[in-house]
Amino acid sequence: MRKWIETTGRSEEDAIAAALFQLGLDRDDVSVEVIERAKSGFLGFGGNPAKVRVSYEVPGEDEEPSSPAPE
């Protein structure tokens, strides 16, 4: 089953590192989608953090729960 989390950080790399830390996974085990790039703002005001979605595969979980066969 494929799952994902969204994290933020000062840069895309910081946001990815935060997600990997939370998940306890390596960079090679996930796929990353940048949702919003970091914006620095003017004189430190009005900046926005970077936002990423990190997808990962959860082994051992079925896509759909299996239902028992009718008798």
Secondary structure, DSSP 8 states (H G I E B T S, - for coil): -EEEEEEEESSHHHHHHHHHHHHT--GGGEEEEEEE--B--BTTBS-B-EEEEEEEE-TT--SS-------
